Amino acid sequence: MTVARMSDETIAEAARELAVASPQTILRWVVKEFHPRLLMATAFGAEGCCIMHMLAEIKPSVTMINLETGYQFAETLELRERIKARYGIEVVYILPEKTVAEYETEHGGPLYTLRPDQCCFDRKVKPLRDAMAHYDPAAWISAIRKDQTSDRGKADVVQWDAKFQVVKVNPLLNWTKKEVWGFINKNDVPYNPLHDQDYPSIGCWPCTRAIHAGEDDRSGRWAGNVKKECGLHVIEVKDGAGI
């Protein structure tokens, strides 16, 4: 199914109107505007768990997916089952074309150590593009916060995502880490136990470590590299050129 995309003017107006709205208000708006052509992608981070809790109360039938790279922590995979038990929500795994064994055989070993950007593209960005083609959403929900990285700092609550050609909605964009954990504690939201072991940001196990005292929350991701994003949230202009 294909429908006309929301105009730039309408997107900009929504971004202005919802700029300081609560996450629940933003989620009710996106559900009203786009459901059932609405997708949420989650890596089961603390922020994503907050959004799933909210959607369980607002619209639990929203399709929720996880990009299962084959390199996720066991604790992350177990959290999926706790989410299902708590909310009745089954997050759908989106798999890359090749298994980890097939992928590493093709490249003569793990690619994450030599070309992490390519590994992220093959096992996260491309699978999300495939999921977009399969589900044909008009909008997707992400759990990014503005204060996490420079790319995320450029985002709006509602924006056009040129990379995936859909409207992107970021309900927690203006929340702080303190607000996230205040919500989790107040509502007893299930979360990854690795967060209690100095893992504030959790991705694939080969490229994630606990942070040390004085480091920022993203220091444990691709440690030793300038890389701070897998590519899903890097902003692109309409012609596809990254900015």
PAZAPA-4460 file (N, C-alpha, C; in steps of 0.05 Angstrom, whole numbers, plus 32768, in hexadecimal, padded with zeros to 4 digits):
% residues 243
    n_x    n_y    n_z   ca_x   ca_y   ca_z    c_x    c_y    c_z   seq   type   mol
   8011   7FE8   8000   8000   8000   8000   8012   8019   8000     1      M     A
   800B   802C   7FEF   801B   8044   7FED   8008   805C   7FEF     2      T     A
   800E   806F   8000   7FFE   8087   8003   8011   809F   8000     3      V     A
   8005   80B6   7FFB   8015   80CF   7FF8   8023   80D4   8013     4      A     A
   803C   80DC   8012   804B   80E1   802B   8042   80FB   8037     5      R     A
   8045   80FE   8051   803E   8116   805F   8050   812D   8054     6      M     A
   8045   8144   804F   8054   815A   8044   8069   8164   8057     7      S     A
   807D   8171   804C   8092   817D   805C   8086   8192   8070     8      D     A
   8073   81A1   8066   8066   81B6   8076   8057   81A9   808E     9      E     A
   8049   8193   8089   803A   8186   809E   804E   817A   80B3    10      T     A
   8063   816E   80A9   8078   8163   80BB   8083   8179   80CD    11      I     A
   808A   8190   80C0   8096   81A6   80CF   8082   81B1   80E3    12      A     A
   8069   81B2   80DC   8055   81BC   80EE   8052   81A9   8106    13      E     A
   8051   818F   8101   804F   817C   8116   8067   817D   8129    14      A     A
   807F   8181   811D   8098   8183   812D   8096   819B   8140    15      A     A
   808B   81B1   8136   8089   81C9   8147   8074   81C5   815D    16      R     A
   805D   81B9   8155   8048   81B6   8169   804F   81A2   817F    17      E     A
   805F   818E   8178   8065   8178   818B   8081   817B   8197    18      L     A
   808E   8191   8192   80AA   8195   819A   80AD   8192   81B8    19      A     A
   809A   819B   81C8   809C   8199   81E5   8086   8187   81F1    20      V     A
   8079   8177   81E0   8064   8166   81EA   806F   814E   81F9    21      A     A
   805E   8141   8209   8067   8129   8217   806A   8112   8203    22      S     A
   807A   80FE   820A   807C   80E7   81F8   8061   80DA   81F2    23      P     A
   8050   80D8   8206   8036   80CC   8203   8025   80DC   81EE    24      Q     A
   8027   80F6   81F0   8018   8107   81DD   8023   8103   81C1    25      T     A
   803D   8101   81BE   8049   80FC   81A4   8041   80E1   8199    26      I     A
   8041   80CD   81AA   8039   80B2   81A1   801C   80B1   8199    27      L     A
   800B   80BF   81A8   7FEE   80BF   81A0   7FEB   80CC   8185    28      R     A
   7FFB   80E1   8180   7FF9   80EF   8166   8002   80DC   8150    29      W     A
   8018   80CF   8153   8022   80BE   813D   8010   80A6   8139    30      V     A
   8004   809B   814E   7FF1   8085   814B   7FD9   808F   813B    31      V     A
   7FCE   80A6   8143   7FB7   80B1   8135   7FBC   80B6   8118    32      K     A
   7FD4   80C1   8112   7FDB   80C8   80F7   7FE2   80B1   80E5    33      E     A
   7FEE   809C   80F0   7FFB   8088   80DE   7FF3   806B   80E3    34      F     A
   7FE9   8064   80FB   7FE2   8048   80FF   7FCC   8040   80EC    35      H     A
   7FCD   8028   80DF   7FE0   8012   80E4   7FFA   8012   80D5    36      P     A
   7FFE   8027   80C5   8017   8029   80B6   802D   8036   80C7    37      R     A
   8032   8029   80DE   8044   8034   80F1   8056   801E   80FC    38      L     A
   8070   8024   80FF   8083   8010   8107   8095   801C   811E    39      L     A
   809B   800C   8132   80AE   8014   8146   80C6   8001   8144    40      M     A
   80DE   800C   8143   80F6   7FFB   8144   8103   7FFF   815F    41      A     A
   8109   7FE9   816D   8115   7FEB   8187   812D   7FD9   818A    42      T     A
   8142   7FE3   8198   8159   7FD2   819F   8157   7FCA   81BC    43      A     A
   813F   7FCE   81C8   813A   7FC7   81E4   814B   7FD7   81F7    44      F     A
   8153   7FF0   81EF   8160   8002   8202   814B   800C   8216    45      G     A
   8155   801B   822A   8143   8025   823E   812E   8037   8232    46      A     A
   8136   8048   821F   8122   805A   8212   810D   804A   8203    47      E     A
   8115   8036   81F4   8102   8026   81E5   80EE   8018   81F7    48      G     A
   80F8   800F   820E   80E6   8001   8221   80D1   8015   822C    49      C     A
   80D9   802E   8230   80C6   8042   8238   80B0   8046   8223    50      C     A
   80B8   8047   820A   80A5   804B   81F4   8092   8033   81F2    51      I     A
   809D   801B   81F5   808C   8003   81F3   8078   8003   820A    52      M     A
   8080   800C   8222   806D   800E   8238   8057   8022   8231    53      H     A
   805E   8038   8225   804A   804C   821E   8037   8042   8208    54      M     A
   8043   8035   81F4   8032   802A   81DE   8020   8014   81E7    55      L     A
   8029   8005   81FC   8018   7FF0   8207   7FFE   7FFB   8212    56      A     A
   7FFF   8015   821A   7FE7   8022   8225   7FD8   8031   820F    57      E     A
   7FE7   803B   81FB   7FDA   804B   81E6   7FD1   803B   81CE    58      I     A
   7FE3   802A   81C3   7FDC   8019   81AC   7FEF   8001   81AA    59      K     A
   7FE9   7FEC   81B9   7FFC   7FD5   81BA   7FFE   7FC6   819F    60      P     A
   7FEC   7FCC   818D   7FED   7FBE   8173   8001   7FCA   815F    61      S     A
   800F   7FDF   8167   8023   7FEA   8156   8039   7FD5   8151    62      V     A
   8041   7FD1   8138   8056   7FBE   8132   8070   7FC7   813D    63      T     A
   807D   7FB5   814C   8097   7FBC   8159   80AB   7FA7   8150    64      M     A
   80C3   7FB1   8147   80D7   7F9F   813C   80F2   7FA3   814B    65      I     A
   8102   7F8F   814A   811E   7F90   8153   8130   7F86   813E    66      N     A
   8146   7F94   8138   8159   7F8C   8124   816C   7F78   8131    67      L     A
   8166   7F5E   812E   8175   7F49   813B   818E   7F43   812A    68      E     A
   81A4   7F50   8131   81BD   7F4E   8121   81CB   7F33   8124    69      T     A
   81C3   7F24   8139   81D2   7F0B   813F   81E8   7F0F   8153    70      G     A
   81ED   7F29   8159   8202   7F30   816C   81F7   7F3D   8186    71      Y     A
   81DD   7F3B   818A   81D2   7F48   81A2   81D9   7F38   81BB    72      Q     A
   81DA   7F47   81D1   81DE   7F3A   81EB   81C7   7F27   81F2    73      F     A
   81CE   7F12   8201   81B9   7F00   820A   81A5   7F0E   821C    74      A     A
   81AE   7F22   822B   819C   7F32   823C   8188   7F42   822C    75      E     A
   8190   7F4B   8214   817E   7F5A   8202   8168   7F47   81F7    76      T     A
   8170   7F2F   81EF   815D   7F1C   81E4   8149   7F13   81FA    77      L     A
   8153   7F11   8212   8141   7F08   8228   812D   7F1E   822F    78      E     A
   8136   7F37   822C   8124   7F4D   8232   810C   7F4D   821F    79      L     A
   8110   7F45   8207   80F9   7F42   81F4   80E3   7F31   8200    80      R     A
   80EB   7F1B   820D   80D7   7F09   8218   80CA   7F15   8231    81      E     A
   80D8   7F25   8240   80CC   7F33   8257   80B8   7F48   824E    82      R     A
   80BF   7F56   8238   80AC   7F69   822C   8092   7F5B   8224    83      I     A
   8095   7F45   8217   807E   7F35   820E   806D   7F2D   8226    84      K     A
   807A   7F23   823B   806B   7F1A   8253   805D   7F31   8261    85      A     A
   806A   7F48   8262   805E   7F5F   8270   8048   7F6C   8261    86      R     A
   804C   7F70   8247   8039   7F80   8237   8029   7F71   8222    87      Y     A
   8030   7F58   821E   8023   7F49   8208   802C   7F52   81ED    88      G     A
   8042   7F60   81EC   804D   7F6A   81D2   8063   7F58   81C9    89      I     A
   8061   7F4E   81B1   8076   7F3D   81A5   8086   7F4E   8191    90      E     A
   809E   7F55   8198   80AF   7F64   8186   80BA   7F51   8171    91      V     A
   80B7   7F59   8158   80BE   7F47   8141   80DC   7F4A   813B    92      V     A
   80EA   7F34   813A   8106   7F35   8132   8109   7F39   8114    93      Y     A
   8119   7F4C   810C   8120   7F50   80F0   813D   7F46   80EC    94      I     A
   8141   7F32   80DC   815B   7F25   80D9   816A   7F2F   80BF    95      L     A
   8184   7F30   80C0   8193   7F35   80A8   8191   7F1E   8094    96      P     A
   819A   7F22   807C   8198   7F0D   8068   81A9   7EF4   806F    97      E     A
   81C0   7EF9   807C   81D2   7EE3   8083   81D4   7EDF   80A1    98      K     A
   81D7   7EC6   80AA   81DC   7EC2   80C6   81F8   7ECC   80CD    99      T     A
   81FE   7ECE   80E7   8219   7ED6   80EF   822E   7EC4   80E3   100      V     A
   822A   7EAA   80E4   823D   7E97   80D9   8241   7E9B   80BB   101      A     A
   822C   7E9F   80AD   822E   7EA3   8090   823C   7EBE   808A   102      E     A
   8235   7ED2   8099   8240   7EEC   8095   825E   7EED   809A   103      Y     A
   8266   7EE1   80B0   8283   7EE1   80B7   8293   7ECF   80A5   104      E     A
   8287   7EB9   809B   8294   7EA9   8087   8299   7EB8   806D   105      T     A
   8284   7EC7   8065   8286   7ED7   804C   829D   7EEC   804E   106      E     A
   82A1   7EF7   8066   82B5   7F0C   8069   82CF   7F03   8076   107      H     A
   82D1   7EE9   8079   82EA   7EDF   8084   82EE   7EE5   80A2   108      G     A
   82D8   7EE8   80B0   82D9   7EEE   80CC   82C6   7F04   80D3   109      G     A
   82C5   7F0C   80ED   82B3   7F22   80F5   82BA   7F3C   80E7   110      P     A
   82A6   7F49   80DC   82AA   7F62   80CE   82A9   7F7A   80E1   111      L     A
   829E   7F76   80F9   829A   7F8D   810B   82B4   7F98   8115   112      Y     A
   82CA   7F89   8114   82E4   7F93   811C   82F2   7FA3   8106   113      T     A
   82ED   7F9B   80ED   82FB   7FA7   80D6   82EB   7FBE   80C9   114      L     A
   82D1   7FB9   80C5   82C0   7FCD   80B7   82A5   7FCE   80C6   115      R     A
   82A5   7FDB   80DD   828D   7FDB   80ED   8275   7FE9   80E0   116      P     A
   827B   7FFE   80D0   8266   800B   80C1   8258   7FF8   80AE   117      D     A
   8268   7FE8   80A0   825C   7FD5   808E   824C   7FC0   809C   118      Q     A
   8256   7FB7   80B3   8248   7FA3   80C3   822D   7FAE   80CC   119      C     A
   822D   7FC7   80D6   8214   7FD4   80DF   8200   7FD7   80C7   120      C     A
   820B   7FDE   80B0   81FA   7FE2   8099   81ED   7FC7   8091   121      F     A
   81FD   7FB2   8090   81F3   7F98   8087   81DF   7F8C   809B   122      D     A
   81E4   7F90   80B4   81D5   7F82   80C8   81C0   7F93   80D7   123      R     A
   81C0   7FAD   80D1   81AC   7FBF   80DE   819E   7FD0   80CA   124      K     A
   81AD   7FE0   80BB   81A1   7FF4   80A9   8191   7FE5   8092   125      V     A
   819E   7FD2   8085   8191   7FC4   806F   8179   7FB4   8079   126      K     A
   817B   7FA6   808F   8163   7F98   8099   814C   7FAB   80A0   127      P     A
   8152   7FC3   80AA   813C   7FD5   80AF   8130   7FDF   8095   128      L     A
   8141   7FE3   8080   8135   7FEA   8066   8123   7FD4   805C   129      R     A
   812C   7FBB   8060   811C   7FA4   8057   8102   7FA3   8067   130      D     A
   8103   7FA9   8081   80EB   7FA9   8091   80D8   7FC0   8088   131      A     A
   80E3   7FD6   8081   80D3   7FEC   8077   80C4   7FE4   805E   132      M     A
   80D2   7FD6   804C   80C6   7FCD   8033   80B0   7FB9   8039   133      A     A
   80B4   7FA7   804D   80A1   7F93   8054   8088   7F9E   8061   134      H     A
   808C   7FAF   8075   8075   7FBA   8084   8068   7FD2   8078   135      Y     A
   8077   7FE0   8066   806E   7FF8   8058   8062   800C   806B   136      D     A
   8072   8014   8080   8067   8029   8092   8068   8045   8086   137      P     A
   8057   8056   8090   8059   8072   8088   8069   8082   809D   138      A     A
   806D   8075   80B4   807D   8082   80C9   8089   806D   80DB   139      A     A
   80A0   8074   80E8   80AC   8062   80FB   80B3   8072   8114   140      W     A
   80B3   8063   812B   80B9   806F   8145   80D5   8066   814D   141      I     A
   80E5   8079   8156   80FF   8072   8161   8100   807C   817E   142      S     A
   8114   8073   818D   8117   8079   81A9   812F   808B   81AF   143      A     A
   8139   8099   819B   8151   80A9   819F   814B   80C1   81B1   144      I     A
   8161   80CA   81BE   8160   80E3   81CE   8174   80F7   81C2   145      R     A
   816D   8110   81C3   817D   8125   81B6   8199   8127   81C2   146      K     A
   819C   8121   81DC   81B5   8125   81EA   81C8   810D   81E7   147      D     A
   81C1   80F9   81D6   81D2   80E1   81D5   81EA   80E4   81C2   148      Q     A
   81E5   80EF   81AA   81FB   80F3   8196   81F6   810C   8187   149      T     A
   820A   8115   8178   8206   812D   8167   81F2   8129   8152   150      S     A
   81F0   8111   8145   81DC   810C   8131   81C0   810E   813D   151      D     A
   81BD   8102   8154   81A2   8103   8161   819B   811F   816A   152      R     A
   81AF   812F   8170   81AA   814A   8178   819E   815B   8161   153      G     A
   81A1   8152   8148   8196   8160   8132   8179   8158   812C   154      K     A
   816F   8144   8139   8154   8139   8133   813E   814C   813D   155      A     A
   8126   8147   8132   810D   8154   813B   80FB   813E   8146   156      D     A
   80E7   8147   8156   80D4   8133   8160   80C5   8126   8149   157      V     A
   80BF   8135   8134   80B4   8129   811C   80C5   8133   8105   158      V     A
   80CD   8121   80F3   80DE   8128   80DD   80DA   8115   80C6   159      Q     A
   80E4   811E   80AE   80E4   810C   8097   80FF   80FD   8098   160      W     A
   80FD   80E2   8096   8115   80D2   8096   811C   80CA   807A   161      D     A
   8130   80D9   806E   8137   80D4   8052   8144   80B9   804E   162      A     A
   8151   80AF   8063   815E   8095   8060   814A   807E   805A   163      K     A
   8133   807F   8069   811F   806A   8067   8105   8073   8059   164      F     A
   8104   808D   8052   80EE   8097   8043   80D3   8095   8051   165      Q     A
   80D3   809B   806B   80BB   809B   807B   80BD   80B2   808F   166      V     A
   80A7   80B8   809C   80A8   80CB   80B2   80B4   80BD   80CB   167      V     A
   80C5   80CB   80D9   80D2   80C0   80F1   80C9   80D0   8108   168      K     A
   80C1   80C3   811D   80B6   80D0   8135   80C7   80C7   814D   169      V     A
   80D0   80DB   815D   80E3   80D6   8173   80D6   80E0   818D   170      N     A
   80C5   80D0   819A   80B6   80DA   81B1   80C7   80E2   81C9   171      P     A
   80DE   80D5   81CC   80EF   80DB   81E4   8106   80EE   81DD   172      L     A
   8104   80FB   81C7   811B   810B   81BD   8125   811F   81D2   173      L     A
   8113   812C   81E1   811A   8140   81F4   811C   8137   8210   174      N     A
   8119   811D   8215   811C   8112   8230   8139   8110   8237   175      W     A
   813F   8111   8250   815A   810C   825B   815C   80EF   8265   176      T     A
   8174   80E7   826A   8178   80CC   8275   8169   80CA   8290   177      K     A
   816A   80DF   82A0   815C   80DF   82BA   813E   80DA   82B6   178      K     A
   8132   80E7   82A2   8115   80E4   829D   810F   80C7   8294   179      E     A
   8121   80BB   8284   811D   80A0   827B   811C   808D   8293   180      V     A
   8130   808F   82A4   8131   807D   82BB   811D   8083   82D0   181      W     A
   8114   809C   82D2   80FE   80A3   82E4   80E5   8095   82DB   182      G     A
   80E0   8094   82C1   80C8   8087   82B6   80CA   8069   82BA   183      F     A
   80E1   805D   82B5   80E5   8041   82B9   80DF   8039   82D6   184      I     A
   80EB   8047   82E8   80E7   8041   8305   80CB   8045   830E   185      N     A
   80BE   805A   8305   80A3   8060   830D   808F   804B   8303   186      K     A
   8094   8041   82EB   8081   802F   82DE   808A   8012   82DE   187      N     A
   80A1   800C   82EB   80AC   7FF1   82EC   80AF   7FE5   82D0   188      D     A
   80BA   7FF4   82BE   80BE   7FEC   82A2   80D4   7FD8   82A0   189      V     A
   80D1   7FC1   8293   80E7   7FAE   8290   80FE   7FBB   8280   190      P     A
   8116   7FB5   8288   812D   7FC0   827A   8144   7FAC   827A   191      Y     A
   8158   7FB2   826A   816F   7FA0   8267   8181   7FA1   8280   192      N     A
   8186   7F8B   828D   8197   7F8B   82A6   81B3   7F95   82A1   193      P     A
   81BC   7F95   8289   81D7   7FA0   8283   81D9   7FBE   828A   194      L     A
   81C2   7FCB   828A   81C2   7FE8   8293   81CC   7FEB   82AF   195      H     A
   81C8   7FD6   82BF   81D1   7FD7   82DB   81EF   7FD0   82DE   196      D     A
   81FB   7FC9   82C7   8217   7FC1   82C7   8228   7FD5   82B7   197      Q     A
   8220   7FEE   82B7   822F   8004   82AA   822E   8002   828B   198      D     A
   8218   7FF8   8281   8213   7FF8   8264   81FB   800B   825F   199      Y     A
   81FF   8025   825D   81E9   8037   8258   81DE   8035   823C   200      P     A
   81EF   802E   8229   81E6   802B   820D   81EF   800F   8204   201      S     A
   81DB   8000   81FA   81E0   7FE4   81F4   81DA   7FDE   81D7   202      I     A
   81EE   7FD4   81C9   81EB   7FCB   81AD   81F3   7FAE   81AA   203      G     A
   8202   7FA8   8196   820C   7F8D   8192   8224   7F88   81A5   204      C     A
   8226   7F70   81AF   823A   7F6B   81C3   8257   7F6F   81BA   205      W     A
   825E   7F6A   81A1   827A   7F6E   8199   8282   7F8C   819A   206      P     A
   826F   7F9E   8197   8274   7FBA   8194   8269   7FCB   81AC   207      C     A
   8264   7FBD   81C2   825A   7FCB   81DA   8269   7FC2   81F3   208      T     A
   8271   7FD5   8203   827E   7FCE   821D   8272   7FE0   8232   209      R     A
   8277   7FD9   824B   826F   7FEA   8261   8280   8004   8260   210      A     A
   8274   801A   826A   8283   8033   826A   8293   8035   8285   211      I     A
   82A7   8046   8284   82B7   804C   829C   82AF   8066   82A8   212      H     A
   82B7   806A   82C1   82B0   8083   82CF   82B9   809B   82BF   213      A     A
   82A7   80AF   82BB   82AD   80C7   82AD   82A7   80C6   828F   214      G     A
   82A1   80AE   8284   829B   80AC   8268   827E   80B3   8263   215      E     A
   8278   80BC   824A   825C   80C1   8243   824E   80A7   823C   216      D     A
   8234   80A8   823A   8224   8090   8238   8229   8081   821E   217      D     A
   8233   808E   8209   8238   8080   81F0   8255   8076   81ED   218      R     A
   8265   807A   8201   8282   8073   8200   8286   8055   81FD   219      S     A
   8273   8045   8206   8275   8028   8204   826D   801D   81E9   220      G     A
   8264   802E   81D7   825C   8025   81BC   8273   802A   81A9   221      R     A
   827D   8015   819C   8293   8017   8189   82AB   8025   8196   222      W     A
   82B1   801D   81AE   82C6   802A   81BE   82E0   802A   81AE   223      A     A
   82EE   8041   81AF   8307   8044   81A0   8303   804E   8184   224      G     A
   82EA   8051   817B   82E4   805B   8160   82D5   8075   8163   225      N     A
   82D6   8086   814E   82C6   809E   814E   82A9   8097   8149   226      V     A
   82A3   8080   813F   8288   8076   8139   8277   8077   8152   227      K     A
   825F   8083   8150   824D   8084   8167   8230   807C   815F   228      K     A
   822C   8076   8144   8212   806F   813A   8214   8057   8128   229      E     A
   81FF   8047   8128   81FF   8030   8116   81F7   8038   80FA   230      C     A
   81EB   8050   80F7   81E2   8059   80DD   81C4   805D   80DB   231      G     A
   81B5   8052   80ED   8198   8055   80EC   818F   8071   80F1   232      L     A
   819D   8080   8102   8194   809A   810A   81A6   80B1   8100   233      H     A
   81B7   80AB   80EC   81C7   80C0   80DF   81B5   80CF   80CC   234      V     A
   81B3   80E9   80CF   81A0   80F8   80BF   81AA   80FB   80A3   235      I     A
   8198   80F8   808F   819F   80FC   8073   818C   8112   8068   236      E     A
   8197   8121   8055   8186   8134   8047   8177   8125   8031   237      V     A
   8165   8132   8024   8152   8124   8012   8160   8117   7FFA   238      K     A
   8177   8121   7FF1   8184   8113   7FDB   8195   80FC   7FE4   239      D     A
   8193   80F6   7FFE   81A1   80DE   8008   81BD   80E4   8013   240      G     A
   81C6   80FD   8010   81E1   8103   801A   81E1   8107   8038   241      A     A
   81F3   80FB   8046   81F4   80FD   8063   81FC   8119   806C   242      G     A
   81F1   8121   8083   81F9   813B   808E   8201   8136   80AB   243      I     A
***
